[in-house]
């Protein structure tokens, strides 16, 4: 289940291949968790016909695209309120060029070169201002993608994917867990056999041509198939979902993610859910 399993079933259905999604959870994700969907993934969502629905679901996050970094939220906000020297320097260069063009008129070719320089400087200034408010939009545009990135929390995204999958005839089974898997023997026409168990302890054995293990880093299916993982692994994480009105504190400095990295405290990531 989850985003990966539902997306896999949707793409299969898009190509006319039937599938079954099994999820041991009673429903889709109830935690906002991740919220950024890059432009390449959104291009696939466009193909499936659910791009606009995703954008509408994450509409409250469209004004909160900044990524902040610092030792605390207070320190970050104090730094953001300071004047931006890059804008000042750019404006100073443009003013100097304009004064030079006005005071020292020269040959037409020279004036044209100066005008081109001013136009380029103005264009860079516009890009700089846009980057200060929405760098992701510029980066997406530079990739020449048919669409741009979107913001939508995982709980909303999974509901959209679930409804789209069921509309295409995908069999989605919640509160159902795979408890054993039997791989086919060589030169045998039998497919992969799975033993499914529901929350009511009802067990059934089913057979499929292929199985996609979309159950995360601690995949039970992978363990059953003795497929190991290499590498040090990631740090332990704890997600805390809370409600707090930060409007009076942050003002117009809305953000999507705030990375807090302090030697005195554990590393934390503060995510905005509804802008």
Backbone as CSV, one residue per row, in Angstrom:
resi,resn,N_x,N_y,N_z,CA_x,CA_y,CA_z,C_x,C_y,C_z
1,UNK,0.820,-1.203,0.000,0.000,0.000,0.000,0.854,1.252,0.000
2,UNK,0.314,2.310,0.551,1.039,3.562,0.591,1.127,4.205,-0.784
3,UNK,1.931,5.286,-0.864,2.080,6.008,-2.116,2.671,5.125,-3.204
4,UNK,3.705,4.359,-2.863,4.384,3.530,-3.863,3.466,2.443,-4.402
5,UNK,2.792,1.728,-3.514,1.910,0.654,-3.955,0.731,1.156,-4.769
6,UNK,0.124,2.265,-4.333,-1.020,2.817,-5.054,-0.598,3.361,-6.423
7,UNK,0.570,4.020,-6.474,1.069,4.513,-7.764,1.368,3.349,-8.710
8,UNK,1.986,2.290,-8.183,2.293,1.131,-9.028,1.013,0.539,-9.614
9,UNK,-0.026,0.423,-8.793,-1.294,-0.136,-9.278,-1.940,0.776,-10.318
10,UNK,-1.807,2.093,-10.119,-2.377,3.040,-11.075,-1.677,2.965,-12.423
11,UNK,-0.347,2.887,-12.402,0.400,2.812,-13.661,0.115,1.492,-14.379
12,UNK,-0.034,0.413,-13.629,-0.390,-0.873,-14.234,-1.774,-0.793,-14.872
13,UNK,-2.725,-0.207,-14.139,-4.077,-0.073,-14.680,-4.090,0.821,-15.917
14,UNK,-3.218,1.830,-15.932,-3.132,2.721,-17.085,-2.732,1.959,-18.344
15,UNK,-1.977,0.859,-18.150,-1.540,0.032,-19.281,-2.395,-1.228,-19.430
16,UNK,-3.551,-1.243,-18.754,-4.476,-2.353,-18.907,-4.120,-3.608,-18.148
17,UNK,-3.305,-3.490,-17.107,-2.884,-4.662,-16.319,-3.586,-4.608,-14.961
18,UNK,-4.305,-5.661,-14.632,-5.021,-5.706,-13.355,-4.053,-5.989,-12.211
19,UNK,-4.399,-5.526,-11.024,-3.536,-5.733,-9.864,-4.363,-5.699,-8.587
20,UNK,-3.740,-6.157,-7.515,-4.345,-6.151,-6.184,-3.374,-5.455,-5.231
21,UNK,-3.880,-4.510,-4.448,-3.070,-3.810,-3.454,-3.452,-4.320,-2.067
22,UNK,-2.452,-4.771,-1.314,-2.679,-5.302,0.031,-1.991,-4.385,1.038
23,UNK,-2.743,-3.949,2.043,-2.207,-3.032,3.055,-2.682,-3.483,4.427
24,UNK,-1.743,-3.668,5.341,-2.132,-4.123,6.679,-2.783,-3.022,7.504
25,UNK,-2.613,-1.758,7.087,-3.252,-0.647,7.800,-4.745,-0.626,7.491
26,UNK,-5.565,-0.089,8.402,-7.021,-0.068,8.175,-7.454,0.961,7.144
27,UNK,-6.587,1.919,6.816,-6.940,2.957,5.849,-5.663,3.580,5.306
28,UNK,-5.814,4.607,4.516,-4.645,5.322,4.011,-3.979,6.089,5.149
29,UNK,-2.847,6.688,4.856,-2.056,7.400,5.859,-2.860,8.521,6.507
30,UNK,-2.757,8.645,7.834,-3.458,9.712,8.549,-2.487,10.806,8.983
31,UNK,-1.204,10.660,8.671,-0.179,11.624,9.049,0.217,12.433,7.814
32,UNK,0.373,13.758,7.922,0.728,14.574,6.742,2.049,14.166,6.108
33,UNK,3.074,13.930,6.918,4.393,13.477,6.481,4.913,14.294,5.295
34,UNK,5.375,13.599,4.239,5.968,14.298,3.095,4.921,15.109,2.360
35,UNK,5.394,16.204,1.711,4.431,17.035,1.008,4.896,17.529,-0.335
36,UNK,6.147,17.361,-0.691,6.646,17.871,-1.970,6.624,16.776,-3.042
37,UNK,6.069,17.086,-4.196,6.043,16.177,-5.341,6.781,16.881,-6.478
38,UNK,7.911,16.321,-6.924,8.719,17.033,-7.916,8.033,17.063,-9.283
39,UNK,8.586,17.884,-10.169,7.932,18.132,-11.453,7.855,16.879,-12.317
40,UNK,8.851,15.992,-12.195,8.840,14.775,-13.020,7.709,13.829,-12.584
41,UNK,7.521,13.714,-11.274,6.418,12.894,-10.775,5.072,13.511,-11.152
42,UNK,4.989,14.845,-11.088,3.743,15.510,-11.464,3.424,15.302,-12.944
43,UNK,4.463,15.131,-13.768,4.215,14.834,-15.184,3.512,13.489,-15.322
44,UNK,3.895,12.516,-14.481,3.211,11.219,-14.483,1.783,11.362,-13.965
45,UNK,1.593,12.200,-12.932,0.254,12.425,-12.402,-0.643,13.073,-13.462
46,UNK,-0.027,13.917,-14.292,-0.764,14.535,-15.383,-1.247,13.482,-16.369
47,UNK,-0.383,12.507,-16.651,-0.755,11.412,-17.555,-1.925,10.609,-16.999
48,UNK,-1.952,10.460,-15.672,-3.031,9.703,-15.037,-4.305,10.529,-14.884
49,UNK,-4.212,11.837,-15.164,-5.389,12.695,-15.093,-5.743,13.190,-13.703
50,UNK,-4.786,13.170,-12.775,-5.097,13.598,-11.405,-4.216,14.761,-10.954
51,UNK,-3.526,15.403,-11.890,-2.635,16.510,-11.518,-3.402,17.651,-10.859
52,UNK,-4.463,18.111,-11.472,-5.205,19.251,-10.942,-5.835,18.938,-9.591
53,UNK,-6.265,17.703,-9.407,-6.851,17.313,-8.121,-5.811,17.378,-7.012
54,UNK,-4.576,16.977,-7.326,-3.488,17.051,-6.346,-3.169,18.494,-6.003
55,UNK,-3.106,19.340,-7.022,-2.801,20.756,-6.781,-3.906,21.421,-5.950
56,UNK,-5.141,21.063,-6.202,-6.252,21.639,-5.441,-6.185,21.194,-3.983
57,UNK,-5.805,19.940,-3.752,-5.720,19.420,-2.380,-4.624,20.126,-1.588
58,UNK,-3.541,20.510,-2.263,-2.441,21.176,-1.577,-2.438,22.676,-1.749
59,UNK,-3.595,23.237,-2.063,-3.680,24.669,-2.366,-3.238,25.530,-1.185
60,UNK,-3.510,25.087,0.033,-3.154,25.885,1.210,-1.651,25.972,1.426
61,UNK,-0.881,25.118,0.742,0.573,25.105,0.912,1.312,25.895,-0.149
62,UNK,0.599,26.430,-1.140,1.266,27.078,-2.271,2.034,28.330,-1.864
63,UNK,1.652,28.951,-0.750,2.375,30.143,-0.300,3.488,29.797,0.685
64,UNK,3.713,28.510,0.909,4.723,28.071,1.881,5.710,27.129,1.207
65,UNK,6.601,27.692,0.380,7.532,26.855,-0.382,8.982,26.998,0.066
66,UNK,9.253,27.879,1.014,10.636,28.114,1.419,11.177,26.962,2.260
67,UNK,12.487,26.719,2.136,13.208,25.790,2.991,14.162,26.621,3.833
68,UNK,14.041,26.539,5.140,14.862,27.334,6.048,15.864,26.445,6.776
69,UNK,17.020,27.024,7.112,18.075,26.291,7.808,18.637,27.171,8.920
70,UNK,18.887,26.589,10.095,19.484,27.345,11.185,19.516,26.544,12.468
71,UNK,19.978,27.197,13.543,20.093,26.508,14.831,18.788,26.572,15.621
72,UNK,17.892,27.489,15.247,16.575,27.584,15.879,15.669,28.413,14.988
73,UNK,14.375,28.284,15.187,13.423,29.049,14.385,13.566,30.542,14.667
74,UNK,13.851,30.904,15.918,14.027,32.317,16.278,15.225,32.900,15.539
75,UNK,16.345,32.165,15.526,17.552,32.651,14.852,17.315,32.817,13.360
76,UNK,16.587,31.891,12.758,16.307,31.961,11.320,15.457,33.180,10.996
77,UNK,14.412,33.437,11.791,13.531,34.575,11.544,14.261,35.897,11.729
78,UNK,15.138,35.967,12.726,15.927,37.184,12.921,16.831,37.444,11.722
79,UNK,17.410,36.390,11.177,18.285,36.535,10.013,17.497,36.966,8.779
80,UNK,16.273,36.452,8.638,15.460,36.784,7.473,14.994,38.240,7.501
81,UNK,14.880,38.830,8.684,14.424,40.220,8.782,15.528,41.220,8.449
82,UNK,16.782,40.754,8.375,17.881,41.642,8.032,17.851,41.967,6.544
83,UNK,18.300,43.181,6.161,18.309,43.556,4.741,19.152,42.596,3.916
84,UNK,18.706,42.327,2.697,19.424,41.418,1.809,20.432,42.208,0.972
85,UNK,21.731,41.974,1.207,22.776,42.726,0.524,22.832,42.421,-0.968
86,UNK,22.421,41.220,-1.370,22.488,40.878,-2.794,21.582,41.778,-3.626
87,UNK,20.394,42.072,-3.088,19.483,42.967,-3.798,20.064,44.366,-3.870
88,UNK,20.665,44.828,-2.784,21.270,46.152,-2.757,22.390,46.272,-3.786
89,UNK,23.268,45.274,-3.829,24.387,45.325,-4.765,23.896,45.347,-6.212
90,UNK,22.873,44.523,-6.510,22.340,44.475,-7.876,21.739,45.813,-8.273
91,UNK,20.985,46.428,-7.370,20.396,47.731,-7.645,21.477,48.796,-7.842
92,UNK,22.532,48.715,-7.046,23.618,49.686,-7.165,24.287,49.585,-8.532
93,UNK,24.515,48.357,-9.010,25.136,48.165,-10.321,24.255,48.741,-11.429
94,UNK,22.959,48.512,-11.357,22.042,49.022,-12.374,22.017,50.550,-12.379
95,UNK,21.994,51.145,-11.188,21.976,52.608,-11.100,23.254,53.208,-11.675
96,UNK,24.396,52.586,-11.372,25.675,53.081,-11.888,25.713,53.010,-13.413
97,UNK,25.214,51.919,-13.962,25.198,51.764,-15.418,24.292,52.806,-16.073
98,UNK,23.159,53.074,-15.459,22.244,54.075,-16.015,22.873,55.474,-15.980
99,UNK,23.523,55.792,-14.876,24.189,57.089,-14.774,25.312,57.219,-15.796
100,UNK,26.058,56.152,-15.981,27.160,56.169,-16.947,26.634,56.403,-18.359
101,UNK,25.525,55.722,-18.675,24.937,55.875,-20.003,24.415,57.298,-20.217
102,UNK,23.890,57.900,-19.150,23.337,59.253,-19.273,24.426,60.331,-19.343
103,UNK,25.478,60.179,-18.560,26.505,61.213,-18.470,27.558,61.115,-19.571
104,UNK,27.855,59.889,-19.996,28.926,59.705,-20.972,28.342,59.071,-22.240
105,UNK,27.680,59.889,-23.014,27.097,59.411,-24.264,28.207,59.168,-25.283
106,UNK,28.180,58.014,-25.897,29.216,57.683,-26.866,28.617,57.213,-28.170
107,UNK,29.397,56.497,-28.974,28.913,55.961,-30.254,27.699,55.066,-30.041
108,UNK,26.931,54.919,-31.095,25.689,54.149,-31.018,25.945,52.702,-30.621
109,UNK,27.041,52.098,-31.136,27.354,50.702,-30.805,27.619,50.552,-29.317
110,UNK,28.361,51.543,-28.778,28.666,51.500,-27.350,27.393,51.622,-26.522
111,UNK,26.503,52.513,-26.944,25.238,52.680,-26.229,24.381,51.419,-26.281
112,UNK,24.413,50.747,-27.415,23.660,49.496,-27.535,24.198,48.448,-26.573
113,UNK,25.529,48.367,-26.489,26.134,47.396,-25.557,25.749,47.719,-24.119
114,UNK,25.744,49.010,-23.793,25.346,49.402,-22.445,23.880,49.043,-22.192
115,UNK,23.034,49.282,-23.179,21.608,48.958,-23.030,21.405,47.463,-22.823
116,UNK,22.149,46.654,-23.586,22.047,45.197,-23.424,22.481,44.788,-22.026
117,UNK,23.539,45.419,-21.542,24.022,45.114,-20.194,22.966,45.441,-19.142
118,UNK,22.301,46.575,-19.341,21.259,46.972,-18.391,20.091,45.987,-18.424
119,UNK,19.701,45.578,-19.618,18.590,44.619,-19.745,18.924,43.303,-19.054
120,UNK,20.165,42.829,-19.276,20.586,41.580,-18.623,20.585,41.742,-17.110
121,UNK,21.039,42.904,-16.641,21.071,43.150,-15.200,19.663,43.165,-14.619
122,UNK,18.736,43.787,-15.346,17.349,43.798,-14.883,16.759,42.390,-14.842
123,UNK,17.077,41.587,-15.859,16.583,40.209,-15.890,17.128,39.411,-14.713
124,UNK,18.424,39.619,-14.418,19.017,38.931,-13.273,18.378,39.380,-11.973
125,UNK,18.037,40.663,-11.897,17.373,41.168,-10.691,16.008,40.519,-10.507
126,UNK,15.261,40.385,-11.602,13.950,39.741,-11.516,14.083,38.294,-11.056
127,UNK,15.059,37.583,-11.635,15.283,36.199,-11.223,15.686,36.112,-9.767
128,UNK,16.486,37.061,-9.308,16.916,37.061,-7.919,15.737,37.254,-6.980
129,UNK,14.878,38.222,-7.311,13.708,38.474,-6.473,12.785,37.261,-6.452
130,UNK,12.573,36.645,-7.619,11.745,35.441,-7.672,12.366,34.311,-6.873
131,UNK,13.689,34.206,-6.943,14.377,33.137,-6.226,14.230,33.293,-4.725
132,UNK,14.190,34.535,-4.261,14.041,34.766,-2.828,12.693,34.281,-2.326
133,UNK,11.695,34.321,-3.183,10.351,33.916,-2.772,9.995,32.501,-3.212
134,UNK,10.565,32.045,-4.326,10.164,30.741,-4.849,11.249,30.178,-5.750
135,UNK,12.341,29.711,-5.161,13.445,29.145,-5.918,13.036,27.865,-6.638
136,UNK,12.144,27.082,-6.029,11.743,25.810,-6.623,11.057,26.012,-7.969
137,UNK,10.284,27.088,-8.100,9.599,27.347,-9.361,10.606,27.575,-10.485
138,UNK,11.666,28.339,-10.183,12.683,28.612,-11.196,13.411,27.330,-11.576
139,UNK,13.774,26.527,-10.579,14.487,25.287,-10.863,13.630,24.344,-11.699
140,UNK,12.339,24.310,-11.414,11.442,23.456,-12.195,11.349,23.942,-13.635
141,UNK,11.283,25.273,-13.815,11.182,25.822,-15.164,12.447,25.524,-15.983
142,UNK,13.602,25.525,-15.315,14.851,25.264,-16.019,14.952,23.817,-16.490
143,UNK,14.151,22.929,-15.920,14.188,21.528,-16.334,13.334,21.286,-17.591
144,UNK,12.622,22.308,-18.042,11.786,22.199,-19.239,10.782,21.062,-19.121
145,UNK,10.237,20.898,-17.946,9.222,19.874,-17.725,7.873,20.393,-18.207
146,UNK,6.973,19.514,-18.648,5.639,19.965,-19.070,4.795,20.494,-17.914
147,UNK,5.284,20.321,-16.681,4.564,20.823,-15.523,5.571,21.231,-14.466
148,UNK,5.101,21.659,-13.319,5.981,22.069,-12.232,5.701,21.226,-11.000
149,UNK,6.536,21.408,-9.982,6.362,20.651,-8.742,5.045,21.054,-8.068
150,UNK,4.633,20.251,-7.108,3.401,20.546,-6.361,3.621,20.225,-4.896
151,UNK,2.813,20.845,-4.064,2.831,20.560,-2.633,1.498,19.939,-2.243
152,UNK,1.571,18.769,-1.632,0.364,18.069,-1.177,0.789,17.084,-0.107
153,UNK,0.179,17.152,1.066,0.569,16.253,2.151,0.219,14.810,1.812
154,UNK,0.955,13.883,2.423,0.813,12.472,2.053,-0.565,11.926,2.358
155,UNK,-1.186,12.364,3.450,-2.523,11.850,3.763,-3.534,12.236,2.685
156,UNK,-3.417,13.463,2.152,-4.316,13.880,1.075,-3.974,13.181,-0.237
157,UNK,-2.675,13.036,-0.497,-2.242,12.397,-1.742,-2.706,10.948,-1.818
158,UNK,-2.578,10.216,-0.719,-2.968,8.800,-0.737,-4.467,8.638,-0.983
159,UNK,-5.274,9.537,-0.445,-6.722,9.462,-0.698,-7.032,9.658,-2.179
160,UNK,-6.329,10.606,-2.804,-6.531,10.843,-4.231,-6.109,9.623,-5.037
161,UNK,-4.955,9.049,-4.694,-4.462,7.863,-5.401,-5.403,6.681,-5.200
162,UNK,-5.925,6.524,-3.987,-6.844,5.421,-3.691,-8.119,5.532,-4.529
163,UNK,-8.708,6.703,-4.561,-9.940,6.889,-5.339,-9.695,6.670,-6.828
164,UNK,-8.540,7.153,-7.322,-8.217,6.970,-8.742,-7.984,5.506,-9.062
165,UNK,-7.319,4.789,-8.137,-7.048,3.368,-8.360,-8.340,2.562,-8.393
166,UNK,-9.220,2.814,-7.446,-10.491,2.087,-7.418,-11.359,2.425,-8.626
167,UNK,-11.257,3.672,-9.087,-12.025,4.064,-10.280,-11.555,3.311,-11.512
168,UNK,-10.303,2.874,-11.496,-9.753,2.107,-12.628,-9.872,0.600,-12.415
169,UNK,-10.583,0.193,-11.371,-10.835,-1.221,-11.146,-9.806,-1.953,-10.315
170,UNK,-8.904,-1.220,-9.634,-7.889,-1.868,-8.796,-8.545,-2.398,-7.525
171,UNK,-8.195,-3.616,-7.149,-8.705,-4.248,-5.936,-7.795,-3.867,-4.765
172,UNK,-8.241,-2.943,-3.916,-7.454,-2.475,-2.773,-8.018,-3.101,-1.504
173,UNK,-7.168,-3.830,-0.776,-7.610,-4.532,0.429,-6.853,-4.004,1.646
174,UNK,-7.576,-3.289,2.533,-6.985,-2.806,3.769,-7.142,-3.865,4.860
175,UNK,-6.423,-3.660,5.964,-6.447,-4.595,7.103,-6.122,-6.013,6.652
176,UNK,-5.239,-6.118,5.675,-4.827,-7.418,5.140,-3.302,-7.458,5.055
177,UNK,-2.725,-8.553,5.539,-1.267,-8.652,5.618,-0.765,-9.918,4.934
178,UNK,0.385,-9.803,4.288,1.041,-10.973,3.708,1.855,-11.648,4.811
179,UNK,1.554,-12.908,5.115,2.270,-13.591,6.191,3.257,-14.627,5.667
180,UNK,3.138,-14.975,4.379,4.125,-15.884,3.791,4.105,-15.747,2.281
181,UNK,5.242,-16.039,1.662,5.373,-15.963,0.216,6.150,-17.170,-0.274
182,UNK,5.668,-17.784,-1.335,6.321,-18.958,-1.911,6.665,-18.661,-3.362
183,UNK,7.957,-18.689,-3.663,8.404,-18.421,-5.017,8.230,-19.665,-5.885
184,UNK,7.966,-19.485,-7.177,7.796,-20.657,-8.062,9.106,-21.394,-8.277
185,UNK,8.992,-22.707,-8.500,10.167,-23.525,-8.792,10.524,-23.353,-10.270
186,UNK,11.796,-23.517,-10.586,12.238,-23.381,-11.983,11.433,-24.289,-12.899
187,UNK,11.137,-23.769,-14.110,10.394,-24.512,-15.127,9.014,-24.958,-14.631
188,UNK,8.438,-24.111,-13.802,7.101,-24.425,-13.283,6.158,-23.304,-13.683
189,UNK,4.943,-23.664,-14.076,3.969,-22.681,-14.529,3.266,-21.973,-13.378
190,UNK,3.498,-22.420,-12.161,2.847,-21.824,-11.001,3.484,-20.470,-10.709
191,UNK,2.655,-19.471,-10.367,3.167,-18.140,-10.064,3.594,-18.007,-8.619
192,UNK,3.719,-16.768,-8.166,4.087,-16.489,-6.781,2.860,-16.680,-5.901
193,UNK,2.999,-17.496,-4.869,1.885,-17.781,-3.971,2.039,-16.981,-2.680
194,UNK,0.969,-16.298,-2.301,0.963,-15.493,-1.090,-0.125,-15.971,-0.150
195,UNK,0.192,-15.982,1.127,-0.810,-16.282,2.147,-1.203,-14.957,2.790
196,UNK,-2.472,-14.592,2.630,-2.971,-13.329,3.157,-3.786,-13.572,4.412
197,UNK,-3.628,-12.646,5.361,-4.363,-12.755,6.623,-5.016,-11.417,6.927
198,UNK,-6.320,-11.435,7.159,-7.044,-10.201,7.472,-6.999,-9.933,8.970
199,UNK,-7.537,-8.795,9.382,-7.569,-8.452,10.807,-8.478,-9.387,11.593
200,UNK,-9.365,-10.099,10.900,-10.248,-11.079,11.545,-9.647,-12.475,11.555
201,UNK,-8.335,-12.559,11.242,-7.609,-13.837,11.212,-8.126,-14.780,10.125
202,UNK,-8.732,-14.239,9.091,-9.153,-15.047,7.960,-7.980,-15.172,6.980
203,UNK,-7.630,-16.405,6.647,-6.461,-16.636,5.798,-6.879,-17.206,4.444
204,UNK,-6.227,-16.675,3.432,-6.459,-17.163,2.070,-5.126,-17.236,1.340
205,UNK,-5.043,-18.184,0.406,-3.836,-18.318,-0.419,-4.166,-17.883,-1.842
206,UNK,-3.390,-16.965,-2.356,-3.623,-16.431,-3.700,-2.355,-16.605,-4.522
207,UNK,-2.520,-16.506,-5.828,-1.382,-16.697,-6.732,-1.360,-15.582,-7.770
208,UNK,-0.181,-15.005,-7.963,-0.018,-13.916,-8.920,1.238,-14.144,-9.754
209,UNK,1.276,-13.486,-10.905,2.462,-13.602,-11.765,3.652,-12.853,-11.178
210,UNK,3.382,-11.672,-10.608,4.451,-10.850,-10.051,3.988,-10.239,-8.732
211,UNK,4.953,-9.936,-7.871,4.664,-9.277,-6.596,5.610,-8.098,-6.442
212,UNK,5.062,-6.931,-6.118,5.861,-5.731,-5.854,5.887,-5.505,-4.344
213,UNK,7.072,-5.549,-3.766,7.227,-5.318,-2.327,7.323,-3.823,-2.077
214,UNK,6.186,-3.198,-1.801,6.140,-1.747,-1.583,5.867,-1.450,-0.119
215,UNK,6.489,-2.226,0.769,6.228,-2.067,2.206,7.397,-1.442,2.956
216,UNK,8.151,-0.583,2.299,9.133,0.237,2.999,10.466,-0.422,3.266
217,UNK,11.312,0.341,4.002,12.686,-0.111,4.275,12.719,-1.365,5.147
218,UNK,11.728,-1.532,6.015,11.659,-2.726,6.863,10.731,-3.758,6.241
219,UNK,10.850,-3.934,4.947,9.952,-4.785,4.176,9.898,-6.212,4.711
220,UNK,8.687,-6.643,5.043,8.492,-8.020,5.491,8.685,-8.985,4.324
221,UNK,8.218,-8.593,3.134,8.380,-9.451,1.961,9.855,-9.668,1.639
222,UNK,10.644,-8.608,1.748,12.058,-8.738,1.460,12.717,-9.699,2.457
223,UNK,12.312,-9.608,3.716,12.856,-10.516,4.733,12.472,-11.962,4.448
224,UNK,11.229,-12.170,3.998,10.782,-13.523,3.672,11.577,-14.119,2.520
225,UNK,12.028,-13.255,1.611,12.781,-13.708,0.437,14.287,-13.678,0.673
226,UNK,14.698,-13.386,1.922,16.120,-13.346,2.302,16.921,-12.370,1.441
227,UNK,16.321,-11.223,1.155,17.016,-10.166,0.426,17.504,-9.152,1.459
228,UNK,18.819,-9.054,1.604,19.393,-8.198,2.645,19.646,-6.788,2.127
229,UNK,19.943,-5.883,3.057,20.289,-4.505,2.742,21.732,-4.238,3.144
230,UNK,22.421,-3.422,2.369,23.793,-3.024,2.688,23.807,-1.562,3.118
231,UNK,24.795,-1.196,3.903,24.936,0.202,4.302,24.673,0.408,5.778
232,UNK,25.021,1.593,6.279,24.886,1.872,7.715,23.454,2.076,8.171
233,UNK,22.542,2.350,7.234,21.167,2.618,7.631,20.987,4.058,8.076
234,UNK,19.777,4.452,8.282,19.480,5.824,8.672,19.301,5.959,10.172
235,UNK,19.313,7.194,10.691,19.121,7.418,12.128,17.679,7.179,12.542
236,UNK,17.484,6.933,13.815,16.130,6.761,14.332,15.396,8.096,14.298
237,UNK,14.127,8.052,13.908,13.343,9.265,13.763,12.039,9.154,14.538
238,UNK,11.577,10.285,15.011,10.313,10.357,15.738,9.479,11.477,15.147
239,UNK,8.263,11.160,14.695,7.369,12.166,14.123,6.352,12.603,15.171
240,UNK,6.227,13.910,15.349,5.264,14.480,16.299,4.344,15.418,15.535
241,UNK,3.068,15.119,15.547,2.066,15.920,14.836,1.376,16.813,15.857
242,UNK,1.537,18.121,15.723,0.941,19.043,16.691,0.358,20.253,15.977
243,UNK,-0.534,20.957,16.677,-1.165,22.159,16.143,-0.614,23.373,16.876
244,UNK,-0.187,24.366,16.115,0.334,25.599,16.713,0.158,26.739,15.729
245,UNK,-0.322,27.865,16.206,-0.501,29.051,15.366,0.789,29.856,15.391
246,UNK,1.592,29.728,14.324,2.863,30.441,14.237,2.730,31.765,13.495
247,UNK,1.509,32.105,13.084,1.293,33.335,12.319,1.876,34.571,12.976
248,UNK,1.580,34.842,14.273,2.117,36.048,14.914,3.644,36.050,15.001
249,UNK,4.265,34.867,14.927,5.717,34.779,15.074,6.424,34.934,13.737
250,UNK,5.956,34.201,12.721,6.667,34.196,11.436,6.190,35.288,10.490
251,UNK,4.978,35.827,10.720,4.475,36.883,9.841,4.327,36.400,8.410
252,UNK,4.949,37.148,7.463,4.868,36.772,6.044,5.939,35.774,5.645
253,UNK,6.812,35.379,6.584,7.896,34.444,6.274,7.416,32.999,6.378
254,UNK,6.428,32.631,5.581,5.906,31.271,5.601,6.925,30.303,5.016
255,UNK,6.933,29.071,5.507,7.907,28.098,5.037,7.266,26.726,4.903
256,UNK,7.914,25.890,4.103,7.470,24.510,3.946,8.218,23.601,4.920
257,UNK,9.551,23.758,4.954,10.377,22.967,5.853,11.380,23.868,6.561
258,UNK,11.613,23.601,7.814,12.606,24.333,8.594,13.557,23.321,9.234
259,UNK,14.794,23.284,8.737,15.802,22.360,9.260,16.511,23.020,10.445
260,UNK,16.362,22.452,11.616,16.996,22.982,12.823,18.140,22.052,13.220
261,UNK,19.354,22.581,13.176,20.551,21.783,13.461,21.381,22.501,14.513
262,UNK,21.261,22.050,15.739,21.973,22.665,16.850,22.763,21.602,17.599
263,UNK,23.974,21.962,18.041,24.796,21.012,18.797,24.193,20.700,20.154
264,UNK,23.390,21.612,20.671,22.810,21.422,22.001,21.552,20.569,21.982
265,UNK,20.928,20.431,20.799,19.668,19.699,20.695,19.730,18.695,19.554
266,UNK,18.891,17.661,19.594,18.830,16.722,18.459,18.368,17.445,17.199
267,UNK,18.830,16.978,16.058,18.448,17.582,14.784,16.944,17.410,14.578
268,UNK,16.300,18.479,14.093,14.854,18.443,13.913,14.460,19.080,12.592
269,UNK,13.313,18.668,12.074,12.737,19.250,10.863,11.309,19.650,11.185
270,UNK,11.034,20.943,11.083,9.697,21.465,11.338,8.987,21.656,10.005
271,UNK,7.858,20.970,9.837,7.124,21.010,8.564,5.815,21.744,8.742
272,UNK,5.498,22.576,7.761,4.216,23.276,7.756,3.186,22.411,7.042
273,UNK,2.027,22.214,7.661,1.004,21.335,7.091,-0.007,22.113,6.247
274,UNK,-0.457,23.252,6.754,-1.506,23.996,6.043,-1.120,25.449,5.796
275,UNK,0.173,25.718,5.648,0.625,27.076,5.343,0.688,27.972,6.557
